[in-house]
């Protein structure tokens, strides 16, 4: 069985077999973190997968990696940056590439977004491209975390190549596509069996709830599972 937990914003844990992957672990800085238990999240963590370098996605990566020994999966530029923060356990990739493990693989696909960080001196550093991540998991459903993105026509190719079952989809507008466009991306380009919306409700500047997305999903709204922060769904 595979379990997915939403930790708020774009952060999810995917657990199967003896593997536990956290994606974009923005936890301690997340105003929408609620009363989740950090130790529980860190417990038995094997991998940390990052879609891009913005602070609200990299989040607690350095602390978690040092505490748990979990391997960081990220694009090469972001790995180089994290190395300067004292991390050394990486598996690096870039757009179009796939990293293969025994029980799963992860492919870096396109996302339309930026990726950078600002250092303590206020200087901005580019951290390579922004990506979505597709997880092909042995004997389980395929999971596609879109990362932060707008809709784009090549989503059609992602569907053709990967046929993802579960979509983790940003819907909050302002920094990503908003609800109506996110719904269009799901309906036009994908044949998801389950859609979990994310990247909403975290900051006042993005949409506080998934209503626009749900309304725009029309007949496919039954595929959408809106999780509350800390909620687990099993497949």
N, C-alpha and C positions, 0 to 999 in steps of 0.2 A: 504493500500500500504506500501511496505517496501522500504526504501532507503538505499543505501550503498555509503559512500564517502571514497575515498582513500586519506589519509593525507601524503602519502609518506612512504617509507620504509615498515614496516609491520603494520602500523597503519590505522585502518578503523573505521568509525562510522556506526553502523547499527541502523536505526530508524524505528519504527513501533508503531502504536497506541500511547500511551503516554510514550513509552519506548525509551530511547536513550543510547546505549551502545558504549563506545569507547574501542577498542582493542589495546593493546600495544602502549600507547600514547607518542611516541617519537616525540615530537613536537619542543620545543624550541631549542634542541640540534641538530636538523636535518638540515644538510646543504641543503637539497632538499625540505625545507618547503615552499619555495616561498612566496607569499603574502597572505597566508591564515590568517583568523582572529581568534586569540586565544579566544576572548570573545564569538564569534559565535560558536566555537567548544564546549566551556564550557557550553553554554546556554542550560538549560533544561536537562543536563546530568543526567542520573539516575544510570548508572553502568559503572565501569571500569574493563575490563576483561584482565588478563595477561596470556600469554602463558608460560613465564619463566622469570628468574631474571636478565638477562643481561641488562645493562644500555640503550642499543638502543631499548629496549622493555618496560622496566619499565618507562623510560623517565620522564614525568611530573606527574606521578601518585600521588605523595604526594601533590603537589600544587593543582592539579585538585580536588582531593578528599576533601581537606580542604576547597577549595573555593566553591565547589558545593554541598558537602554532599553526593556525589555519593558513592554507595557501591562498594567495591573492591572485585572482584571474582578472586581468585588465589589459587595456591597450598599452603598447610599448612605451609611449611617451609618459603615460600616467605611472607606469612601473618605475621609470627613471626618476620621476619626481618623488615617489614614495620611498625610493632607495635613500634619498637625502634625509628622510625622516627615520631612517634606521631599520627599514624593512629589507629582508633579503630572500624571503620565500615566495617566489613569483612563478606564475605561468603566464607569459605574455603573448598577446596576439594583436591583430589589427583587422580592419574591415575586410570581410570575405574569408578570413581564416577560421579554421576549426581546431580546437584542442580536444584530443581524444583521451579519455580515461577508461578504466575497465568497465565502469557501470554507467557512464554517461559521457556525452560530448557537449561542448559549447561552441557555437558559431557566432562570430561577430558580424552583425549585419548593419546596414545603414540606419542612421537616425538623422533627422534634420534639426540640428541644435548646435550649440557651441560647447566648448570644454576648456575651462581655465581655472586658475586660482589666483588670489591676491595674497602676496606675502606680507610679513609684518611691517615692511617698509612701504606698503601700499602699491607695490609694483605687480602688475598682472603678468602671469606666465601662461602661455598656451599649453594645453595638455593633450594635444592630438585631437583626433576626431571623437565625436560623440557616437555611440553605438546602441543598437538593440542587441539582445542576447537570446539565442535560441538554444534551449537545452533538450537534446534528445536523450531520453533516459530508458535504460534497458527494462523492458516489460512494463513500462509506464507510459502515460500520455506525454506528448511533446509540449513544452512550455516556452512561450515567446514573451519575454519582457521587452516591451518596445523602447524602454529608456525614455528620455525626454524627446519628443518629436512632434512635428506637424505631419499631416497626411502627405504621402508621396506615391506616385504611380508605380514605383518599383516594389511597393508592398505586394503587388501581384506576383512578382518573382519570388519573394520570400514565401508566399503561400505555395507556389509551384514547387519550389525546392524543398521546403521543410514541412508543409502541411501541419502547422501547429494546431493542437487541440485546445490549449488553454492560453488565453491572451491576458497579459497584465498591461493595462492600457491607461496612459495618462489622459485626463479629461478636464483639468482645472483651468484651462485658458491662460492667457497672459504670457507664460513661458513655454507652453506646449499648446497643442490643439485644444480647443474647447469642446464642450459636450456634443454639439451637433456634428462637428467635423470628425471627432473621434468615433461617433456612431457610424458615420458614413464610411470611415476607414474599415471598421469591423464588418459592415454589411456588404460593401462593394468588393473588398479584396480577400476576405478570410472566411473560412468555414469553421470557426471556433465552436466547440461544444460548450465551453465555459469561458465567460469574460469577467475579469475582476478589475474594476476601475481603480485608479490610484492617482496620486499627484493632485489631490483636492483637499480642502478643509484644513490645510496646514498653516497657511498665512492668510491674513485678511485680504491680500491683493489677488488671490486666486479663488475660484468658486468654492463656496463653503460646503456644497452638497452635490450629489450626482443627478439632480433632477433633470437638467437639460439633456444629459446623456441618456437617461432612462426614457424620457419622452421621445427622443429622436431615434431610439432603437426600434420603435414600432413593434412589428410582429415578432422580432427577435429578442424582445426584452426578457423572455423567459431564460435566455442563455446567461443573463447577467446575474452575478452574485455579488452584492454589495456587502463587503465584510466590515464589521466594526473593528477598531484598532485592537490588535491582540487576538482576534478571532481566527480559528483554524478551520480549514475545509479539507476533507479527505477524499481521495479519488481511488 
